[in-house]
């Protein structure tokens, strides 16, 4: 039996040390010999190295209980970096007030300040620029189902 992303996701969710933490993404490489397992976790207030270490130890224990101590794998538990797309409403909630770049199903992109998050989508104050004029800001509602990818725009002002 191989280690699957489904198994790891369930193990990771059961391994969270605090209620405000959540699993963002799980990946298991296709290498049968020594698969690389990556778990990205986050929290409403962020996540610490100690919390990642606790999750890692708990997942290791579950893997050993299920697959035996001889199973070979590499496990990495960390927080998603700033370049990792937002995938869950909780992540959007943490970034209210920040600038986002959102790619939509129809291929268009919108950039603007994240104003609010509802159970159905996000409210963005979209920045529209016209040549020779100041940027204008238009409020738009974007359903989660229309979002292909959303990233926080890092500003070094």
C-alpha positions in Angstrom: 0.0 0.0 0.0 1.4 3.4 -1.0 1.3 6.6 0.9 -1.4 8.8 -0.7 -2.2 12.5 -0.5 -5.7 11.6 0.9 -4.1 9.6 3.7 -1.7 12.4 4.5 -4.4 15.1 4.4 -6.5 13.1 6.9 -3.5 12.5 9.1 -2.5 16.2 8.9 -6.0 17.4 9.8 -6.1 15.1 12.8 -2.6 16.3 13.8 -3.3 20.0 14.1 -2.4 21.1 17.7 -4.8 24.1 17.8 -8.3 24.7 16.5 -7.4 27.9 14.6 -4.9 25.9 12.4 -5.8 24.4 9.0 -4.3 22.4 6.2 -3.8 24.5 3.1 -2.3 21.9 0.7 -0.9 18.4 0.7 1.4 16.8 -2.0 2.9 13.4 -2.3 5.5 12.8 -5.1 5.1 9.9 -7.5 8.4 8.4 -6.5 7.6 4.9 -5.1 11.0 4.4 -3.5 11.1 7.4 -1.2 8.2 9.8 -1.8 8.5 13.4 -0.7 5.4 14.5 1.3 4.8 18.2 1.6 2.1 19.5 4.0 1.3 23.3 4.0 -0.5 24.4 7.1 -1.6 27.9 8.3 -3.6 29.5 11.0 -5.8 32.5 11.6 -2.9 34.1 13.4 -0.2 32.4 11.3 1.7 29.2 12.3 4.9 28.8 14.2 7.9 26.5 13.7 7.0 24.6 16.9 3.4 24.0 15.6 4.8 22.7 12.3 7.2 20.4 14.2 4.3 19.1 16.3 2.2 18.4 13.1 5.3 16.7 11.5 5.8 14.4 14.6 2.2 13.4 14.7 2.1 12.6 10.9 5.3 10.6 11.3 3.7 8.6 14.0 0.5 7.9 11.9 2.6 6.8 8.9 4.7 4.4 11.1 1.5 3.0 12.7 -0.1 2.4 9.3 2.9 1.5 7.0 5.4 0.2 9.6 8.7 1.7 10.7 10.6 0.5 7.6 8.7 2.8 5.2 11.0 5.4 3.6 9.8 8.9 2.9 10.7 12.6 3.3 8.2 14.7 5.2 8.2 18.5 5.0 5.6 20.6 7.0 5.7 24.3 6.6 3.5 27.4 6.1 2.7 28.5 2.6 5.1 31.2 1.4 4.0 34.6 0.1 4.2 33.3 -3.4 1.8 30.4 -2.7 -1.7 31.2 -4.0 -4.6 31.7 -1.6 -6.8 28.6 -1.8 -9.2 28.8 1.2 -11.6 31.4 2.6 -9.6 31.5 5.9 -6.5 32.5 3.9 -8.4 35.3 2.2 -9.7 36.4 5.6 -6.2 36.8 7.0 -5.3 39.0 4.0 -8.1 41.6 4.2 -6.6 45.0 3.5 -3.8 43.7 1.4 -3.5 43.9 -2.4 -4.3 40.8 -4.4 -3.8 39.8 -8.0 -6.7 37.5 -9.0 -6.9 35.4 -12.2 -10.5 34.5 -13.2 -12.0 31.6 -15.1 -12.5 33.7 -18.2 -8.7 34.5 -18.3 -9.0 38.1 -17.1 -7.0 39.4 -14.2 -8.0 41.8 -11.5 -5.7 43.6 -9.1 -6.9 45.5 -6.0 -7.3 45.8 -2.3 -9.1 42.9 -0.6 -12.0 44.6 1.2 -14.0 41.7 2.6 -14.6 37.9 2.5 -18.0 36.3 2.5 -18.9 32.6 2.4 -19.5 32.9 -1.4 -16.5 35.0 -2.5 -14.5 38.2 -2.0 -15.0 41.9 -2.3 -12.1 43.6 -4.1 -11.5 47.3 -4.6 -10.3 46.9 -8.2 -7.6 49.3 -9.4 -8.1 50.4 -13.0 -5.4 52.5 -14.7 -5.9 54.5 -17.8 -3.0 56.1 -19.6 -2.2 59.6 -18.5 -4.8 59.5 -15.7 -4.8 58.6 -12.0 -5.9 55.1 -11.1 -9.5 54.7 -10.1 -10.9 52.1 -7.7 -14.1 50.2 -8.4 -15.7 47.7 -5.9 -16.3 44.3 -7.4 -17.6 41.0 -5.9 -15.9 37.9 -7.1 -17.4 34.4 -6.3 -14.9 31.8 -5.2 -16.0 29.6 -8.1 -14.7 32.2 -10.7 -11.2 32.4 -9.1 -8.5 30.3 -10.8 -5.6 31.8 -8.8 -5.2 34.6 -6.2 -1.9 35.8 -4.9 -1.0 38.5 -2.4 0.8 41.4 -4.2 4.0 42.2 -2.2 4.7 45.9 -2.0 8.1 47.3 -1.0 7.0 50.9 -0.4 
